[in-house]
Amino acid sequence: MNTRTRNTLLTTAALLILAFAAVCGLMAVMGHDAGWAVSVDGDTVDGFTGAGFAIGGLAIGIIAAIFAIALVGAVLAGVSVMLMGVFAFVALAILLALAPVLLPLALLIGFIALLSRKKPA
């Protein structure tokens, strides 16, 4: 596990612990008036159980968001590699298309360079 992944997991765990502590603090101060009600199969679950379901939903949402971001990053990396290949292919195709024009020019430049070099003494 690399450092970035470890830091992401530690940050996520720390945020979940802070959220859980905040929910428990609200439940302790406000009791059942805090409005932490979760509907499960049409039944209302409130109190610490409802808060636990809310924290569980928060954890699932954060994990899903992390996986979605990782998937989008992988897709964008793949698309960028593919586009670099396409651009290289287009540049090579343009170079090959211009080869009949550039070859005589390259030969002329090479011949002039050969004639203009200094002779060894």
C-alpha positions, 0 to 999 in steps of 0.5 A, a space after each residue: 500500500 503506497 503512502 497516498 492510499 494509506 493517507 486517504 484511508 486514514 483520513 476517511 477513517 478519521 472523518 468517520 470517527 469524527 462524524 460518529 462522535 458528533 452524532 453521539 454528542 448530538 444524541 446525548 445533548 438533544 436526546 430523541 428531539 435531534 430528529 435522527 430518524 431513518 426509515 427502514 422498510 416503512 418503519 421509523 428507526 430513531 435514537 442511537 439505532 437511527 444514528 448508527 444507520 445514518 453513520 453506516 450510510 455515510 460510511 457506505 457513501 464515502 467508500 462508494 465515492 472513493 471507488 468512483 473517484 478511483 475509477 474515473 481516474 483510471 478511465 482518464 489515465 487510459 484515455 490520455 494514454 490512448 490520445 497520446 497514441 492517436 496524436 503520435 500516429 497522426 504526427 507520423 502519418 503527416 510526416 510520412 505524407 510529407 516525406 516526398 517533399 522533405 526528402 530532397 530538402 533533407 538531402 540538399 541540407 546534408 550535402 551542403 553540411 558535408 561540403 561546408 565542414 572544415 577539413 582536418 589539418 
